[in-house]
Amino acid sequence: MPATETTTNLEESAPPRPLDRTRGDDGARAARTWHFPGASWFVLAGLTVLLSAVTTQGADLLWGVAMGDRIREGPGIPHAVPFAAAPSGDWANPMALGEVVLSVVHRLGPSALVVLHLTLVAATLALLVAHSVGTHHREARASLALTLTVIGGAATLAIARMPSLSLLPYAALVVLLLRNADRPARQLWLAVPLLGVWGNLHGGVLVGCALLALHLVCCEGPWRRRVLIGVSALAAVLLATSAGWRTIDYYRGVLGNEAARHHAGMWARPSVHQPLDVLMVLAAIALIFMWTRSRPQRWEIVAIGGMAIATVTASRNGIWLTLFLLPLAARGRANMKETQRFPLRPAAAAVALLFLGVGWQLASRGSAVDARGSNAVSTVRTLAAGRAVLAINPVDETFAQAGIRVWAGNPIDAFPRTVQREYLAFADHGAIPPSPSIGLVVVDKHLAGAVRSAGWKQVAAVSDLLVFQRPAPGAQTHGVHP
């Protein structure tokens, strides 16, 4: 036998040496060694537990509960704000369904609204992550993207508000559009009933409408179907609500209210003086960098650009940007058309840990999860004696839900512009409107000096809130201190 043939046979029969391994073999061994199926689900559970340790009830929440209480008491849906003394008779209310949901949940207990908020947050993040994970590479990317999203969206994810009702519908729409971008199909028609229900829950549906419209313009598919879907979705949002055709007036009032026009309160622009705004910007930049490492599509580029502009206009819009970036940053360069086995056991274990952790956190926090001003309700009700109360937000919403008549507050767009400007001036500088119906003023220490200088007399103090009563007729109106 020739020497060359003998050498060849020996080489084929010999065990492979380390240098004989290919990159594919190394990758397979690394996958077997380091792969942790469902890692992102445990990260999600841990982040939700951390949120439960700090989540509070914020502004733009209990006024929805108060409205829901009035609707459930009946008859019908009020065409004004029944708990406010300032005029609001021309207000349209398309969100009756969301208000009733909040009212029903609130009746379950003081922390029920926080539980609802955390449930919606966890379900939103889970839905977006489930669309992206599968391989061990995407598990790692998804865990990092999840962490960045929660950090960047902390201003929204750590505060229970009425906009929380928009989180899950938004995530469902994003997943639906991403799936349609990968494989156009008739399933996009599901966006119509989704937006219809969303429009009855919260006004954040306008973000969904804009995203759907952009997708229909930029993506492939029969143009006739895209036009029909767009028209049907818009009709469902603007007409199929408790306000009917007046829903258009409602959204016109929301987008043009004084707070939005002057970028005040929840409509403020991002600021370097606000730590949460800084974290939002840094997290968004990191997520965008991860997204650019994948395969960006044209409609994604346009959508992210539009959301970035909206975020610069009002920091409250940053949550839509970070949530939209989550599945894009988590997907990497993998083919999203491939099917992956769902990690059922790890996900179930993570859900069990989530319930235990959140339950323990909320139980240990006790009254810390109550709405601000809850401990002052009985005192203010007694002192008000039926008179209107002017209070800072969100304390005014707490009083309204407890049956105390307030002068004005959220929903700010329900009132005439003069009332809106007067309430915003009070919230910013402590300037008290000249309305004779105001009998009590409730503020914190930051506005107490302005109220005292106007001649109002302090009559009570509960926790960090100070209660002032209108001065008697003929009393000195400036420089009077208790």
C-alpha positions as CSV (number, residue, x, y, z in Angstrom):
1,M,0.0,0.0,0.0
2,P,1.5,3.4,-0.9
3,A,2.6,5.6,2.0
4,T,0.3,8.4,1.1
5,E,-2.8,6.1,1.3
6,T,-1.7,4.7,4.6
7,T,-1.2,8.2,6.0
8,T,-4.6,9.2,4.8
9,N,-6.4,6.2,6.4
10,L,-4.6,6.9,9.7
11,E,-5.6,10.5,9.7
12,E,-9.3,9.6,9.0
13,S,-9.4,7.1,11.8
14,A,-7.6,9.3,14.4
15,P,-9.8,11.3,16.8
16,P,-10.1,15.0,15.9
17,R,-7.6,17.3,17.4
18,P,-8.5,20.7,18.9
19,L,-7.2,22.4,15.8
20,D,-9.6,20.4,13.7
21,R,-12.7,22.1,15.3
22,T,-14.6,24.5,13.2
23,R,-16.3,27.7,14.3
24,G,-19.6,25.9,13.9
25,D,-18.5,23.3,16.4
26,D,-17.4,25.9,18.8
27,G,-20.7,27.7,18.5
28,A,-22.7,24.6,19.1
29,R,-20.6,23.7,22.2
30,A,-21.0,27.2,23.5
31,A,-24.7,27.0,23.0
32,R,-24.9,23.7,24.9
33,T,-22.7,25.1,27.7
34,W,-24.1,28.6,28.2
35,H,-27.6,28.4,26.9
36,F,-30.2,29.4,29.6
37,P,-33.7,29.0,28.1
38,G,-36.1,31.5,29.4
39,A,-33.5,33.8,30.9
40,S,-35.3,36.9,29.6
41,W,-38.5,35.8,31.5
42,F,-36.6,35.7,34.8
43,V,-35.2,39.2,34.0
44,L,-38.8,40.4,33.3
45,A,-40.0,38.9,36.6
46,G,-37.2,40.6,38.5
47,L,-37.7,44.0,36.9
48,T,-41.4,43.8,37.7
49,V,-40.7,43.0,41.3
50,L,-38.4,46.0,41.5
51,L,-41.1,48.2,40.0
52,S,-43.6,47.0,42.6
53,A,-41.2,48.3,45.3
54,V,-41.5,51.9,44.0
55,T,-44.7,52.1,42.0
56,T,-47.2,54.8,43.3
57,Q,-50.5,56.1,42.2
58,G,-49.9,59.3,40.3
59,A,-51.8,62.1,38.4
60,D,-54.3,61.3,35.7
61,L,-55.7,58.2,37.5
62,L,-58.3,58.8,40.2
63,W,-60.4,61.2,38.1
64,G,-61.0,58.3,35.8
65,V,-62.1,56.3,38.8
66,A,-64.4,59.1,39.9
67,M,-66.0,59.3,36.5
68,G,-66.4,55.5,36.4
69,D,-68.1,55.6,39.8
70,R,-70.6,58.2,38.4
71,I,-71.2,56.1,35.3
72,R,-71.9,53.0,37.3
73,E,-74.3,54.9,39.6
74,G,-76.1,56.0,36.4
75,P,-78.1,56.9,34.6
76,G,-76.0,57.3,31.5
77,I,-72.7,58.9,30.9
78,P,-72.2,62.5,32.3
79,H,-71.6,65.1,29.6
80,A,-69.6,67.2,32.1
81,V,-67.3,66.7,35.0
82,P,-69.8,66.0,37.8
83,F,-67.3,66.4,40.7
84,A,-66.0,69.9,39.7
85,A,-67.5,73.4,40.5
86,A,-65.9,75.1,37.4
87,P,-68.0,74.9,34.2
88,S,-67.4,71.9,32.0
89,G,-70.7,71.3,30.3
90,D,-69.3,71.1,26.7
91,W,-66.9,68.1,27.3
92,A,-67.1,64.9,25.4
93,N,-66.1,61.7,27.1
94,P,-65.1,58.8,24.8
95,M,-63.3,56.8,27.4
96,A,-66.3,55.5,29.5
97,L,-65.1,51.9,29.2
98,G,-61.7,52.7,30.6
99,E,-63.2,54.7,33.4
100,V,-65.6,51.9,34.4
101,V,-62.7,49.4,34.4
102,L,-60.7,51.6,36.7
103,S,-63.8,52.1,39.0
104,V,-64.4,48.3,39.2
105,V,-60.8,47.6,40.0
106,H,-60.6,50.4,42.6
107,R,-63.5,48.8,44.5
108,L,-61.3,45.7,45.1
109,G,-59.0,47.6,47.5
110,P,-56.6,50.5,47.9
111,S,-53.7,48.7,46.1
112,A,-55.8,47.2,43.3
113,L,-55.0,49.9,40.8
114,V,-51.3,49.4,41.4
115,V,-51.7,45.7,40.9
116,L,-53.6,46.4,37.6
117,H,-50.8,48.7,36.5
118,L,-48.1,46.2,37.3
119,T,-50.1,43.4,35.5
120,L,-50.4,45.6,32.4
121,V,-46.7,46.5,32.5
122,A,-45.6,42.8,32.8
123,A,-48.0,41.7,30.1
124,T,-46.8,44.5,27.8
125,L,-43.1,43.6,28.2
126,A,-43.8,39.9,28.0
127,L,-45.7,40.3,24.7
128,L,-42.9,42.3,23.1
129,V,-40.2,40.0,24.3
130,A,-42.1,36.8,23.3
131,H,-42.0,38.1,19.7
132,S,-38.3,38.3,19.7
133,V,-36.6,35.6,21.8
134,G,-35.8,32.1,20.9
135,T,-32.1,31.4,20.5
136,H,-29.6,31.9,23.3
137,H,-28.2,35.0,21.5
138,R,-31.6,36.7,21.5
139,E,-32.2,35.7,25.1
140,A,-29.2,37.7,26.1
141,R,-30.1,40.6,23.8
142,A,-33.7,40.5,25.1
143,S,-32.6,40.6,28.7
144,L,-30.4,43.7,28.0
145,A,-33.2,45.4,25.9
146,L,-35.7,44.7,28.7
147,T,-33.5,46.3,31.3
148,L,-32.9,49.3,29.2
149,T,-36.6,49.7,28.4
150,V,-37.6,49.6,32.1
151,I,-34.8,52.1,33.0
152,G,-35.8,54.4,30.1
153,G,-39.5,54.1,30.8
154,A,-39.4,54.4,34.6
155,A,-41.3,57.7,34.6
156,T,-44.3,55.8,33.1
157,L,-43.7,52.2,34.3
158,A,-43.3,53.1,37.9
159,I,-46.4,55.3,38.2
160,A,-50.0,54.0,37.9
161,R,-51.9,56.3,35.7
162,M,-54.8,56.1,33.3
163,P,-52.4,55.9,30.3
164,S,-51.4,52.5,31.7
165,L,-54.6,51.2,29.9
166,S,-52.8,52.0,26.6
167,L,-49.7,49.9,27.3
168,L,-51.0,46.4,26.4
169,P,-53.0,47.5,23.3
170,Y,-49.9,49.3,22.1
171,A,-47.7,46.3,22.5
172,A,-50.3,44.1,20.7
173,L,-50.4,46.5,17.8
174,V,-46.6,46.7,17.6
175,V,-46.3,42.9,17.4
176,L,-49.1,42.7,14.8
177,L,-47.3,45.3,12.6
178,L,-43.9,43.6,13.0
179,R,-45.4,40.2,12.0
180,N,-47.1,41.8,9.0
181,A,-43.8,43.4,8.0
182,D,-42.2,40.0,8.0
183,R,-45.0,38.2,6.2
184,P,-47.9,40.4,4.9
185,A,-51.2,38.7,5.5
186,R,-54.9,39.4,6.2
187,Q,-54.2,39.2,10.0
188,L,-53.6,43.0,9.8
189,W,-57.3,43.4,9.8
190,L,-57.1,42.6,13.5
191,A,-55.8,46.2,14.0
192,V,-59.3,47.5,13.4
193,P,-61.1,45.9,16.4
194,L,-57.9,46.4,18.5
195,L,-57.9,50.1,17.9
196,G,-61.7,50.2,18.4
197,V,-61.4,48.8,21.9
198,W,-58.3,50.9,22.7
199,G,-60.2,54.1,21.7
200,N,-62.8,53.3,24.4
201,L,-60.0,52.8,27.0
202,H,-57.7,55.8,26.6
203,G,-56.7,58.6,24.3
204,G,-53.3,57.0,23.7
205,V,-55.0,55.3,20.8
206,L,-53.9,58.2,18.6
207,V,-50.3,56.9,18.8
208,G,-51.6,53.6,17.6
209,C,-53.4,55.3,14.7
210,A,-50.3,57.2,13.6
211,L,-48.2,54.0,13.8
212,L,-50.7,52.0,11.8
213,A,-51.0,54.7,9.1
214,L,-47.2,54.9,8.7
215,H,-47.0,51.1,8.4
216,L,-49.7,51.0,5.8
217,V,-47.9,53.6,3.7
218,C,-44.4,52.2,4.0
219,C,-45.0,48.4,3.9
220,E,-45.9,46.0,1.1
221,G,-49.2,44.5,0.4
222,P,-52.3,45.1,-1.8
223,W,-52.9,48.9,-1.7
224,R,-56.7,48.4,-1.7
225,R,-56.5,46.3,1.5
226,R,-54.2,48.9,3.1
227,V,-56.6,51.7,2.3
228,L,-59.6,49.8,3.6
229,I,-57.8,48.9,6.9
230,G,-56.7,52.5,7.5
231,V,-60.2,53.9,6.9
232,S,-61.9,51.3,9.0
233,A,-59.4,51.8,11.9
234,L,-59.8,55.5,11.8
235,A,-63.6,55.2,11.8
236,A,-63.5,52.8,14.7
237,V,-61.4,55.2,16.8
238,L,-63.2,58.4,16.0
239,L,-66.8,57.1,15.9
240,A,-67.2,53.8,17.8
241,T,-66.9,55.3,21.3
242,S,-69.2,56.5,24.1
243,A,-68.9,60.1,22.7
244,G,-69.8,59.1,19.1
245,W,-69.0,61.8,16.5
246,R,-68.0,64.2,19.3
247,T,-64.9,62.1,19.8
248,I,-63.2,64.4,17.3
249,D,-63.9,67.3,19.6
250,Y,-62.4,65.5,22.5
251,Y,-59.1,64.8,20.8
252,R,-59.0,68.4,19.5
253,G,-59.3,69.6,23.1
254,V,-56.7,67.2,24.4
255,L,-54.1,68.1,21.8
256,G,-54.8,71.8,22.2
257,N,-55.2,72.2,25.9
258,E,-53.2,74.9,27.8
259,A,-50.9,72.4,29.4
260,A,-50.0,70.9,26.0
261,R,-49.6,74.3,24.4
262,H,-47.3,75.6,27.1
263,H,-45.5,72.2,27.8
264,A,-46.6,72.2,31.4
265,G,-47.0,69.3,33.9
266,M,-47.2,65.9,32.1
267,W,-46.7,67.7,28.8
268,A,-43.3,69.1,29.7
269,R,-40.3,68.6,27.4
270,P,-37.4,66.4,28.4
271,S,-35.0,68.3,30.7
272,V,-31.5,67.7,31.8
273,H,-32.6,68.7,35.3
274,Q,-34.9,65.7,35.5
275,P,-33.0,62.4,36.2
276,L,-35.7,60.2,34.7
277,D,-35.6,62.2,31.5
278,V,-31.8,61.8,31.3
279,L,-32.2,58.0,31.8
280,M,-34.9,57.9,29.2
281,V,-32.6,59.6,26.6
282,L,-29.6,57.4,27.4
283,A,-31.7,54.2,27.3
284,A,-33.2,55.2,24.0
285,I,-29.8,55.8,22.5
286,A,-28.6,52.4,23.7
287,L,-31.7,50.7,22.3
288,I,-31.3,52.5,18.9
289,F,-27.7,51.3,18.7
290,M,-28.8,47.7,19.3
291,W,-31.5,48.1,16.7
292,T,-29.1,49.4,14.1
293,R,-27.0,46.3,14.5
294,S,-30.0,44.2,13.2
295,R,-31.7,44.7,9.9
296,P,-33.7,48.0,10.1
297,Q,-36.6,48.3,7.7
298,R,-37.8,51.5,6.1
299,W,-41.0,51.8,8.1
300,E,-39.1,51.2,11.4
301,I,-36.7,54.0,10.6
302,V,-39.6,56.4,9.8
303,A,-41.5,55.3,12.9
304,I,-38.5,55.7,15.3
305,G,-37.8,59.1,13.8
306,G,-41.3,60.3,14.3
307,M,-41.4,59.0,17.9
308,A,-38.1,60.7,18.7
309,I,-39.6,64.0,17.5
310,A,-42.7,63.4,19.6
311,T,-40.5,62.7,22.6
312,V,-38.6,66.0,22.2
313,T,-42.0,67.7,22.1
314,A,-43.2,66.0,25.4
315,S,-41.3,63.6,27.5
316,R,-44.4,61.5,28.2
317,N,-44.1,60.2,24.6
318,G,-40.8,58.6,25.3
319,I,-42.5,55.4,26.6
320,W,-43.9,54.7,23.1
321,L,-40.4,55.0,21.6
322,T,-38.7,52.7,24.2
323,L,-41.4,50.1,23.9
324,F,-41.3,50.1,20.2
325,L,-37.5,49.7,20.3
326,L,-37.6,46.7,22.7
327,P,-38.5,43.9,20.2
328,L,-36.3,45.6,17.5
329,A,-33.3,45.7,19.7
330,A,-33.8,42.2,21.0
331,R,-34.1,40.5,17.7
332,G,-30.5,40.8,16.5
333,R,-29.7,39.6,13.1
334,A,-31.7,36.4,13.4
335,N,-34.4,35.5,10.9
336,M,-37.7,36.5,12.6
337,K,-39.7,34.2,10.2
338,E,-38.2,31.1,11.9
339,T,-40.3,29.4,14.6
340,Q,-38.9,28.9,18.0
341,R,-40.0,26.6,20.8
342,F,-41.5,28.6,23.6
343,P,-39.7,28.0,27.0
344,L,-42.8,27.0,28.8
345,R,-41.3,25.7,32.1
346,P,-38.9,28.7,32.6
347,A,-41.7,31.1,31.8
348,A,-44.0,29.4,34.3
349,A,-41.4,29.5,37.0
350,A,-40.7,33.1,36.3
351,V,-44.4,34.0,36.5
352,A,-44.6,32.2,39.9
353,L,-41.6,34.2,41.2
354,L,-43.2,37.3,39.8
355,F,-46.5,36.8,41.8
356,L,-44.6,35.9,45.0
357,G,-42.3,38.9,44.7
358,V,-44.9,41.5,43.8
359,G,-47.3,40.2,46.5
360,W,-44.6,40.4,49.1
361,Q,-43.5,43.9,48.1
362,L,-47.1,45.3,48.1
363,A,-47.9,43.7,51.4
364,S,-44.8,45.1,53.0
365,R,-45.4,48.6,51.7
366,G,-48.8,48.8,53.2
367,S,-50.4,52.3,53.0
368,A,-47.4,53.6,51.0
369,V,-49.2,52.5,47.8
370,D,-52.3,54.6,48.6
371,A,-53.1,57.6,46.5
372,R,-51.6,60.9,47.8
373,G,-54.0,62.8,50.0
374,S,-56.0,59.7,51.1
375,N,-55.2,60.4,54.8
376,A,-56.5,64.0,54.5
377,V,-59.9,63.1,53.0
378,S,-61.9,63.0,56.3
379,T,-60.4,66.3,57.5
380,V,-61.0,68.2,54.2
381,R,-64.5,66.8,53.9
382,T,-65.4,68.2,57.3
383,L,-63.8,71.6,56.8
384,A,-65.2,72.0,53.3
385,A,-68.8,71.5,54.4
386,G,-70.0,71.3,50.8
387,R,-67.8,74.2,49.5
388,A,-65.4,73.6,46.5
389,V,-61.8,72.7,47.3
390,L,-58.9,73.9,45.2
391,A,-56.1,71.3,45.6
392,I,-52.8,70.5,43.9
393,N,-52.7,67.5,41.6
394,P,-53.0,64.5,42.2
395,V,-54.6,65.3,45.6
396,D,-57.5,66.9,43.8
397,E,-58.3,63.6,42.1
398,T,-58.1,61.8,45.4
399,F,-60.7,64.2,46.9
400,A,-62.9,63.9,43.8
401,Q,-63.0,60.1,44.0
402,A,-63.9,60.4,47.7
403,G,-66.9,62.5,46.9
404,I,-65.5,65.9,47.8
405,R,-66.4,68.7,45.3
406,V,-63.2,70.2,43.8
407,W,-63.0,73.4,41.8
408,A,-61.0,72.1,38.8
409,G,-58.2,69.7,37.9
410,N,-57.9,66.7,35.6
411,P,-59.2,66.2,33.0
412,I,-57.9,69.7,32.4
413,D,-59.1,69.8,28.8
414,A,-62.7,69.5,30.0
415,F,-62.8,73.1,31.2
416,P,-62.7,76.5,29.4
417,R,-59.3,77.9,28.6
418,T,-59.6,80.6,31.2
419,V,-60.2,77.9,33.9
420,Q,-57.3,75.9,32.5
421,R,-54.9,78.9,32.7
422,E,-56.1,79.7,36.2
423,Y,-55.6,76.2,37.5
424,L,-52.1,75.9,35.9
425,A,-51.1,79.2,37.4
426,F,-52.2,77.9,40.8
427,A,-50.3,74.6,40.3
428,D,-47.1,76.5,39.3
429,H,-47.1,79.5,41.5
430,G,-49.9,79.2,44.0
431,A,-52.0,81.9,42.4
432,I,-55.6,81.4,43.7
433,P,-58.4,82.0,41.1
434,P,-60.9,84.7,42.0
435,S,-63.9,82.3,41.9
436,P,-66.1,82.8,45.0
437,S,-67.0,79.1,45.0
438,I,-63.6,78.1,46.4
439,G,-63.8,77.6,50.1
440,L,-60.6,75.6,50.9
441,V,-57.2,75.4,49.4
442,V,-55.0,72.4,49.9
443,V,-51.3,72.7,49.0
444,D,-47.9,71.4,50.0
445,K,-45.1,73.5,51.6
446,H,-43.8,74.7,48.2
447,L,-47.0,76.7,47.5
448,A,-47.9,77.5,51.2
449,G,-46.1,80.9,51.2
450,A,-48.0,82.1,48.1
451,V,-51.3,81.1,49.7
452,R,-50.5,82.8,53.0
453,S,-49.4,86.0,51.2
454,A,-52.9,86.1,49.6
455,G,-54.5,86.3,53.1
456,W,-55.7,82.7,53.4
457,K,-55.6,81.2,56.9
458,Q,-54.1,77.8,57.6
459,V,-56.7,75.7,59.5
460,A,-55.2,72.2,59.4
461,A,-52.1,70.2,58.4
462,V,-52.2,66.5,57.4
463,S,-48.9,64.8,56.6
464,D,-47.3,67.0,54.0
465,L,-50.5,68.8,53.0
466,L,-51.6,72.2,54.4
467,V,-55.3,73.2,54.4
468,F,-56.2,76.9,54.1
469,Q,-59.6,78.6,54.5
470,R,-60.9,81.7,52.7
471,P,-60.3,84.8,54.8
472,A,-63.4,86.4,56.4
473,P,-65.0,89.4,54.6
474,G,-63.1,92.6,55.4
475,A,-60.0,90.8,56.5
476,Q,-56.5,91.9,55.4
477,T,-55.8,90.3,52.0
478,H,-52.0,90.5,51.9
479,G,-49.3,89.5,54.4
480,V,-51.6,87.7,56.8
481,H,-50.1,84.6,58.4
482,P,-51.6,82.1,60.8
